[in-house]
Amino acid sequence: MAILNILQRQLELQQTRQPYVLATVVEILGSSSAKPTAKALIDRAGQVVAGWISGGCAQAMVSQ
């Protein structure tokens, strides 16, 4: 269900020609609440608009 929300939001961003990034967790070192294959769409301002790739540090690092 979550992947469907990401795909729907991605389509909306494409149709309105808004820049975005699709971030995907590919590896975890140490502990993390996200698992490999977790995904999130991030807008031009660095805000997660759909999905989830973990909290705090991980999200901040990817959004820079």
Helices and strands as residue ranges (DSSP letters): H 2-15, E 20-24, E 39-43, E 48-51, H 56-63
